[in-house]
Amino acid sequence: MDGNVVVTLIRHGLTEANRQKRYIGWTDEALCEEGKKALEKSHYPKAPDLVIASDLQRAAETAGIIYPKQKFVALKELREMNFGDWEQKTYSELKGDARYQSWLRDMLHHEVPNGESYPTFSERVKRGWEKTVTYFFDETISHIAMITHGGVIREILYRYGPEGSSYWQWRLDHGAYCSLTEKRTDVRRGKRCMLLSAERSTEKENG
């Protein structure tokens, strides 16, 4: 059958570094109490057929709170960008760094010191999406929940969401979600999906 399938993209809950507006890419930080309580009070789509999450602790904890009765598949490809030397630092701490300012102006051609370049990050997320949608070869799976990070969700929406949108247009708050849908075979072929719902912002962020 070639009915519609759904991928629900859920941003992990708040951490202490997120609250302080610090860059935490591959830093493996747990959720803060505020983040846990917010998730517990929120409502999410009914239990999906499969849960896939970043392998970092904040995503795993989010999965356990939202879908406590379901095991999840952990994918390293769904990690946030590796911010290298800028991990755990704030904009205020970095704004005087010429390399940081160059990166903000043009991520495509400037790398994070000892971290990831945008092309490397983008290709990694692409692999993570492709691994995710291969599960739709199983006809019993029609809804996947992906619990990941702000930058990963933005990249997926930019690459696989509705055509014609800008990269920085997309933003989900911690614990927020949106859903993409398309025909099963089209999703597996990498076709762009329809957006069921999303929060939008032009604000740049670091979480």
Backbone as CSV, one residue per row, in Angstrom:
resi,resn,N_x,N_y,N_z,CA_x,CA_y,CA_z,C_x,C_y,C_z
1,MET,0.840,-1.199,0.000,0.000,0.000,0.000,0.874,1.247,0.000
2,ASP,0.388,2.308,-0.668,1.171,3.536,-0.755,0.409,4.696,-0.121
3,GLY,-0.092,4.483,1.073,-0.753,5.560,1.791,0.250,6.534,2.366
4,ASN,-0.250,7.566,2.992,0.627,8.559,3.595,1.278,8.033,4.870
5,VAL,2.526,8.438,5.070,3.241,8.162,6.312,3.598,9.497,6.959
6,VAL,3.903,9.459,8.236,4.163,10.684,8.999,5.458,10.543,9.787
7,VAL,6.276,11.599,9.755,7.419,11.711,10.659,7.168,12.919,11.553
8,THR,7.048,12.685,12.847,6.884,13.772,13.804,8.252,14.133,14.366
9,LEU,8.665,15.370,14.159,9.963,15.868,14.616,9.769,16.548,15.963
10,ILE,10.432,16.053,16.989,10.290,16.583,18.342,11.648,17.078,18.832
11,ARG,11.688,18.330,19.253,12.936,18.844,19.814,13.044,18.418,21.280
12,HIS,14.225,18.006,21.682,14.433,17.552,23.059,14.085,18.646,24.068
13,GLY,13.887,18.236,25.307,13.564,19.183,26.365,14.749,20.062,26.752
14,LEU,14.477,21.019,27.596,15.446,22.040,27.996,16.537,21.465,28.901
15,THR,17.764,21.929,28.695,18.880,21.617,29.588,19.340,22.911,30.256
16,GLU,20.201,22.787,31.250,20.697,23.982,31.933,21.495,24.858,30.975
17,ALA,22.314,24.253,30.129,23.085,25.038,29.160,22.169,25.717,28.148
18,ASN,21.093,25.038,27.736,20.106,25.682,26.865,19.531,26.916,27.547
19,ARG,19.202,26.770,28.816,18.600,27.872,29.569,19.542,29.066,29.621
20,GLN,20.837,28.790,29.682,21.853,29.841,29.726,22.275,30.299,28.330
21,LYS,21.623,29.736,27.307,21.896,30.073,25.904,23.348,29.772,25.515
22,ARG,23.821,28.615,25.947,25.151,28.152,25.572,25.059,27.188,24.394
23,TYR,26.109,27.146,23.603,26.179,26.174,22.517,26.455,24.796,23.113
24,ILE,25.543,23.865,22.901,25.819,22.474,23.283,25.477,21.593,22.088
25,GLY,26.488,21.209,21.379,26.308,20.335,20.234,26.460,18.886,20.657
26,TRP,27.709,18.443,20.741,27.981,17.056,21.142,28.201,16.931,22.650
27,THR,28.154,18.039,23.384,28.208,17.964,24.840,27.021,17.140,25.320
28,ASP,27.286,16.090,26.085,26.216,15.146,26.447,25.601,15.536,27.786
29,GLU,24.721,16.498,27.744,24.119,17.063,28.950,22.711,16.514,29.173
30,ALA,22.371,16.311,30.437,21.035,15.828,30.794,20.030,16.977,30.783
31,LEU,18.757,16.633,30.789,17.703,17.632,30.920,17.754,18.258,32.311
32,CYS,17.386,19.533,32.404,17.246,20.154,33.713,15.840,19.858,34.246
33,GLU,15.602,20.138,35.518,14.297,19.841,36.115,13.188,20.620,35.427
34,GLU,13.471,21.865,35.069,12.478,22.667,34.347,12.098,22.001,33.031
35,GLY,13.096,21.475,32.339,12.842,20.805,31.071,12.020,19.547,31.234
36,LYS,12.331,18.760,32.270,11.572,17.534,32.521,10.114,17.842,32.836
37,LYS,9.893,18.829,33.704,8.526,19.169,34.108,7.713,19.681,32.924
38,ALA,8.351,20.461,32.055,7.644,20.984,30.880,7.207,19.850,29.961
39,LEU,8.068,18.869,29.771,7.717,17.718,28.933,6.568,16.925,29.543
40,GLU,6.620,16.753,30.846,5.583,15.971,31.533,4.212,16.627,31.434
41,LYS,4.185,17.950,31.319,2.918,18.680,31.251,2.400,18.824,29.820
42,SER,3.216,18.474,28.848,2.854,18.692,27.444,2.131,17.484,26.860
43,HIS,1.442,17.727,25.762,0.720,16.660,25.068,1.385,16.402,23.718
44,TYR,1.527,15.135,23.366,2.183,14.731,22.132,1.298,13.760,21.364
45,PRO,1.581,13.568,20.077,0.792,12.596,19.304,0.823,11.221,19.967
46,LYS,-0.234,10.475,19.745,-0.320,9.140,20.344,0.908,8.316,19.982
47,ALA,1.134,7.274,20.758,2.327,6.452,20.584,2.536,6.076,19.122
48,PRO,3.676,6.457,18.536,3.960,6.132,17.136,4.330,4.658,16.976
49,ASP,4.470,4.248,15.742,4.890,2.869,15.474,6.358,2.652,15.817
50,LEU,7.139,3.727,15.765,8.576,3.633,16.025,9.069,4.974,16.546
51,VAL,9.977,4.935,17.522,10.630,6.139,18.033,12.109,6.059,17.684
52,ILE,12.619,7.111,17.065,14.036,7.214,16.721,14.566,8.482,17.370
53,ALA,15.743,8.409,17.977,16.271,9.571,18.690,17.768,9.713,18.468
54,SER,18.242,10.925,18.649,19.678,11.156,18.760,20.216,10.308,19.903
55,ASP,21.491,9.950,19.814,22.070,9.109,20.864,22.552,9.905,22.070
56,LEU,22.329,11.221,22.082,22.746,12.028,23.223,21.706,11.976,24.338
57,GLN,22.172,12.178,25.566,21.351,11.952,26.754,20.071,12.781,26.765
58,ARG,20.156,14.040,26.360,18.970,14.899,26.433,17.852,14.412,25.515
59,ALA,18.222,13.805,24.394,17.210,13.246,23.493,16.656,11.940,24.052
60,ALA,17.542,11.104,24.594,17.101,9.830,25.170,16.158,10.056,26.343
61,GLU,16.482,11.022,27.199,15.611,11.328,28.336,14.260,11.854,27.868
62,THR,14.278,12.672,26.840,13.022,13.186,26.285,12.161,12.045,25.775
63,ALA,12.775,11.113,25.071,12.032,9.950,24.565,11.408,9.169,25.710
64,GLY,12.165,8.987,26.798,11.662,8.233,27.935,10.503,8.899,28.641
65,ILE,10.482,10.230,28.634,9.390,10.962,29.279,8.145,10.978,28.400
66,ILE,8.328,11.221,27.111,7.178,11.346,26.212,6.554,9.991,25.904
67,TYR,7.420,9.010,25.632,6.937,7.672,25.263,7.580,6.630,26.183
68,PRO,7.185,6.603,27.452,7.864,5.755,28.443,7.733,4.256,28.203
69,LYS,6.737,3.842,27.458,6.511,2.415,27.250,7.148,1.894,25.963
70,GLN,7.825,2.794,25.230,8.405,2.387,23.952,9.922,2.453,23.975
71,LYS,10.554,1.423,23.453,11.988,1.479,23.225,12.238,2.364,22.006
72,PHE,13.459,2.869,21.887,13.756,3.709,20.731,15.060,3.286,20.075
73,VAL,15.177,3.635,18.812,16.397,3.410,18.040,17.252,4.666,18.158
74,ALA,18.499,4.535,18.595,19.399,5.677,18.742,20.293,5.803,17.509
75,LEU,20.325,7.000,16.928,21.155,7.260,15.747,22.121,8.413,16.027
76,LYS,23.414,8.140,15.915,24.419,9.183,16.095,24.288,10.260,15.022
77,GLU,23.776,9.867,13.863,23.622,10.827,12.754,22.667,11.963,13.099
78,LEU,21.844,11.770,14.114,20.854,12.784,14.486,21.342,13.704,15.600
79,ARG,22.640,13.671,15.894,23.198,14.612,16.871,23.149,16.044,16.338
80,GLU,23.173,16.988,17.281,23.317,18.398,16.928,24.682,18.613,16.271
81,MET,24.877,19.752,15.644,26.188,20.090,15.084,27.245,20.070,16.188
82,ASN,28.429,19.619,15.851,29.560,19.642,16.775,30.164,21.044,16.756
83,PHE,30.023,21.763,17.882,30.488,23.144,17.944,31.939,23.273,18.395
84,GLY,32.643,22.168,18.517,34.081,22.207,18.739,34.511,23.117,19.877
85,ASP,35.400,24.067,19.567,35.940,24.977,20.580,34.877,25.891,21.173
86,TRP,33.723,25.969,20.539,32.663,26.864,21.021,31.643,26.171,21.914
87,GLU,31.825,24.880,22.145,30.913,24.162,23.037,30.905,24.819,24.423
88,GLN,29.703,24.937,24.981,29.465,25.476,26.323,29.740,26.978,26.431
89,LYS,29.890,27.655,25.303,30.099,29.100,25.331,28.852,29.822,24.832
90,THR,28.707,31.070,25.241,27.563,31.889,24.846,27.971,32.866,23.745
91,TYR,26.972,33.503,23.164,27.251,34.525,22.155,28.120,35.627,22.748
92,SER,27.814,36.046,23.973,28.579,37.122,24.608,30.050,36.754,24.751
93,GLU,30.314,35.487,25.013,31.693,35.029,25.171,32.417,34.888,23.837
94,LEU,31.663,34.767,22.760,32.263,34.504,21.446,32.239,35.700,20.502
95,LYS,31.455,36.706,20.806,31.215,37.773,19.827,32.470,38.525,19.411
96,GLY,33.515,38.477,20.235,34.759,39.142,19.873,35.701,38.284,19.050
97,ASP,35.307,37.047,18.778,36.128,36.103,18.011,35.838,36.290,16.521
98,ALA,36.855,36.684,15.763,36.668,36.950,14.331,36.212,35.701,13.584
99,ARG,36.707,34.535,13.991,36.298,33.290,13.328,34.813,33.025,13.547
100,TYR,34.344,33.327,14.731,32.924,33.134,15.051,32.053,34.070,14.225
101,GLN,32.458,35.317,14.110,31.693,36.282,13.321,31.675,35.891,11.846
102,SER,32.796,35.379,11.352,32.844,34.919,9.957,31.910,33.737,9.750
103,TRP,31.872,32.846,10.725,30.982,31.677,10.649,29.521,32.095,10.664
104,LEU,29.167,33.051,11.502,27.787,33.535,11.547,27.367,34.132,10.211
105,ARG,28.301,34.834,9.563,27.979,35.470,8.280,27.865,34.456,7.154
106,ASP,28.652,33.381,7.215,28.682,32.433,6.099,29.099,31.053,6.597
107,MET,28.127,30.292,7.105,28.425,28.957,7.629,28.931,28.008,6.557
108,LEU,28.512,28.234,5.316,28.847,27.303,4.247,30.343,27.253,3.988
109,HIS,31.024,28.377,4.172,32.434,28.451,3.809,33.369,28.651,5.003
110,HIS,32.839,28.589,6.221,33.674,28.730,7.412,33.364,27.599,8.386
111,GLU,34.412,26.927,8.852,34.239,25.790,9.754,34.318,26.227,11.211
112,VAL,33.687,25.454,12.059,33.831,25.627,13.501,35.191,25.060,13.912
113,PRO,36.017,25.807,14.638,37.326,25.279,15.048,37.187,23.981,15.844
114,ASN,37.820,22.936,15.340,37.774,21.609,15.971,36.357,21.054,16.084
115,GLY,35.476,21.524,15.212,34.102,21.032,15.179,33.726,20.612,13.773
116,GLU,32.452,20.773,13.436,31.952,20.379,12.124,31.745,21.585,11.219
117,SER,31.978,21.386,9.947,31.555,22.372,8.962,30.076,22.144,8.670
118,TYR,29.425,23.168,8.125,28.014,22.982,7.788,27.820,21.876,6.750
119,PRO,28.620,21.805,5.673,28.422,20.709,4.716,28.548,19.324,5.357
120,THR,29.490,19.163,6.293,29.643,17.876,6.977,28.413,17.569,7.821
121,PHE,27.945,18.569,8.556,26.731,18.411,9.365,25.535,18.069,8.494
122,SER,25.370,18.799,7.403,24.228,18.592,6.513,24.223,17.184,5.932
123,GLU,25.380,16.704,5.517,25.472,15.362,4.948,25.177,14.304,6.006
124,ARG,25.623,14.535,7.220,25.348,13.586,8.306,23.851,13.498,8.595
125,VAL,23.187,14.651,8.660,21.741,14.658,8.908,21.003,13.966,7.766
126,LYS,21.483,14.169,6.550,20.885,13.491,5.394,20.948,11.978,5.576
127,ARG,22.085,11.475,6.033,22.209,10.031,6.278,21.244,9.580,7.377
128,GLY,21.090,10.408,8.400,20.167,10.067,9.474,18.729,9.999,9.002
129,TRP,18.335,10.947,8.142,16.979,10.930,7.581,16.783,9.690,6.711
130,GLU,17.777,9.391,5.887,17.664,8.231,4.997,17.556,6.937,5.794
131,LYS,18.309,6.821,6.885,18.179,5.644,7.745,16.785,5.576,8.355
132,THR,16.264,6.733,8.744,14.940,6.777,9.371,13.856,6.305,8.419
133,VAL,13.842,6.848,7.215,12.727,6.538,6.309,12.818,5.132,5.724
134,THR,13.976,4.468,5.850,14.024,3.072,5.396,13.087,2.192,6.218
135,TYR,12.758,2.617,7.422,11.820,1.835,8.241,10.430,1.803,7.623
136,PHE,10.152,2.729,6.708,8.850,2.723,6.040,8.734,1.606,5.001
137,PHE,9.825,0.876,4.747,9.705,-0.326,3.921,8.848,-1.375,4.629
138,ASP,8.776,-1.264,5.945,7.905,-2.135,6.737,6.497,-1.549,6.691
139,GLU,5.575,-2.257,6.062,4.220,-1.739,5.861,3.463,-1.538,7.170
140,THR,3.954,-2.134,8.260,3.268,-1.952,9.541,3.652,-0.634,10.208
141,ILE,4.633,0.053,9.647,5.086,1.330,10.214,4.597,2.480,9.341
142,SER,3.786,3.344,9.907,3.287,4.504,9.163,3.515,5.815,9.913
143,HIS,3.965,5.739,11.162,4.223,6.948,11.950,5.494,6.753,12.765
144,ILE,6.487,7.603,12.492,7.751,7.589,13.229,7.890,8.900,13.985
145,ALA,8.234,8.821,15.256,8.580,10.013,16.032,10.101,10.112,16.095
146,MET,10.642,11.250,15.677,12.087,11.485,15.715,12.366,12.547,16.774
147,ILE,13.131,12.178,17.792,13.454,13.107,18.875,14.906,13.523,18.721
148,THR,15.109,14.798,18.436,16.444,15.249,18.069,16.648,16.701,18.501
149,HIS,17.477,17.441,17.776,17.948,18.749,18.207,17.474,19.853,17.262
150,GLY,17.558,21.091,17.751,17.062,22.216,16.970,17.696,22.346,15.600
151,GLY,19.022,22.219,15.535,19.700,22.340,14.251,19.362,21.216,13.295
152,VAL,19.189,20.020,13.831,18.836,18.866,12.992,17.434,19.045,12.418
153,ILE,16.497,19.472,13.261,15.129,19.688,12.784,15.097,20.774,11.720
154,ARG,15.838,21.851,11.947,15.887,22.924,10.950,16.434,22.399,9.625
155,GLU,17.481,21.590,9.680,18.076,21.035,8.460,17.093,20.121,7.735
156,ILE,16.373,19.289,8.474,15.397,18.383,7.858,14.262,19.167,7.217
157,LEU,13.757,20.183,7.906,12.675,20.989,7.335,13.147,21.737,6.094
158,TYR,14.371,22.223,6.123,14.922,22.945,4.974,15.125,22.016,3.782
159,ARG,15.602,20.801,4.052,15.932,19.859,2.983,14.723,19.060,2.508
160,TYR,13.831,18.697,3.440,12.738,17.778,3.091,11.347,18.360,3.309
161,GLY,11.257,19.555,3.860,9.964,20.198,4.054,9.507,20.919,2.798
162,PRO,8.483,21.762,2.920,7.951,22.474,1.752,9.022,23.289,1.040
163,GLU,8.960,23.298,-0.261,9.950,24.005,-1.072,9.763,25.509,-0.948
164,GLY,10.862,26.248,-1.079,10.782,27.697,-1.134,10.980,28.402,0.189
165,SER,11.310,27.666,1.244,11.500,28.299,2.548,12.984,28.561,2.787
166,SER,13.276,29.531,3.657,14.663,29.835,3.977,15.119,28.992,5.163
167,TYR,16.419,28.817,5.277,16.970,27.945,6.318,16.620,28.439,7.715
168,TRP,16.804,29.746,7.958,16.611,30.281,9.303,15.149,30.543,9.628
169,GLN,14.277,30.263,8.704,12.845,30.449,8.938,12.309,29.484,9.996
170,TRP,12.938,28.325,10.100,12.375,27.260,10.924,12.935,27.272,12.333
171,ARG,12.042,27.203,13.292,12.462,27.131,14.690,11.405,26.407,15.511
172,LEU,11.836,25.456,16.328,10.965,24.801,17.298,11.547,25.027,18.684
173,ASP,10.715,25.433,19.625,11.159,25.565,21.004,11.460,24.185,21.588
174,HIS,12.140,24.158,22.706,12.436,22.882,23.360,11.138,22.178,23.735
175,GLY,11.041,20.910,23.358,9.847,20.126,23.631,8.732,20.298,22.620
176,ALA,8.897,21.214,21.671,7.866,21.423,20.648,8.043,20.412,19.516
177,TYR,7.024,20.304,18.685,7.101,19.330,17.591,6.356,19.825,16.362
178,CYS,6.657,19.209,15.232,5.910,19.398,13.996,5.912,18.063,13.263
179,SER,5.082,17.946,12.258,4.968,16.673,11.538,5.059,16.887,10.036
180,LEU,5.758,15.984,9.375,5.853,15.955,7.924,5.118,14.729,7.413
181,THR,4.450,14.858,6.274,3.723,13.720,5.721,3.869,13.672,4.209
182,GLU,3.853,12.469,3.660,3.911,12.270,2.212,3.618,10.794,1.945
183,LYS,3.434,10.460,0.668,3.226,9.067,0.292,4.446,8.229,0.690
184,ARG,4.202,7.006,1.081,5.261,6.123,1.575,6.425,6.012,0.588
185,THR,6.133,5.735,-0.670,7.212,5.554,-1.648,7.940,6.864,-1.918
186,ASP,7.233,7.987,-1.887,7.870,9.276,-2.150,8.818,9.673,-1.026
187,VAL,8.435,9.398,0.209,9.323,9.681,1.337,10.607,8.867,1.214
188,ARG,10.493,7.606,0.857,11.681,6.755,0.724,12.580,7.226,-0.414
189,ARG,12.005,7.890,-1.404,12.796,8.393,-2.541,13.413,9.758,-2.260
190,GLY,13.157,10.326,-1.085,13.738,11.609,-0.741,12.941,12.807,-1.199
191,LYS,11.680,12.592,-1.581,10.841,13.702,-2.029,10.501,14.613,-0.856
192,ARG,10.302,15.897,-1.159,9.878,16.840,-0.130,8.494,16.478,0.393
193,CYS,8.272,16.788,1.658,7.026,16.416,2.322,6.143,17.637,2.551
194,MET,4.890,17.370,2.834,3.973,18.415,3.264,4.127,18.612,4.765
195,LEU,3.990,19.852,5.202,4.112,20.177,6.615,2.728,20.240,7.237
196,LEU,2.527,19.464,8.288,1.232,19.475,8.964,1.127,20.626,9.953
197,SER,2.242,20.938,10.623,2.242,22.040,11.585,3.673,22.371,11.957
198,ALA,3.914,23.637,12.296,5.250,24.040,12.753,5.194,25.441,13.309
199,GLU,6.149,25.757,14.192,6.335,27.115,14.668,7.454,27.726,13.844
200,ARG,7.291,28.997,13.497,8.282,29.627,12.636,8.900,30.840,13.321
201,SER,10.143,31.099,12.989,10.817,32.272,13.507,12.020,32.558,12.633
202,THR,12.430,33.809,12.578,13.651,34.152,11.847,14.836,34.245,12.801
203,GLU,14.609,33.951,14.077,15.642,34.064,15.099,16.680,32.960,14.966
204,LYS,17.953,33.321,15.068,19.004,32.313,15.125,19.143,31.830,16.569
205,GLU,19.575,30.600,16.748,19.654,30.047,18.092,20.852,29.134,18.219
206,ASN,21.130,28.710,19.436,22.337,27.928,19.677,22.078,26.619,20.390
207,GLY,20.810,26.159,20.479,20.525,24.973,21.271,20.174,23.770,20.457
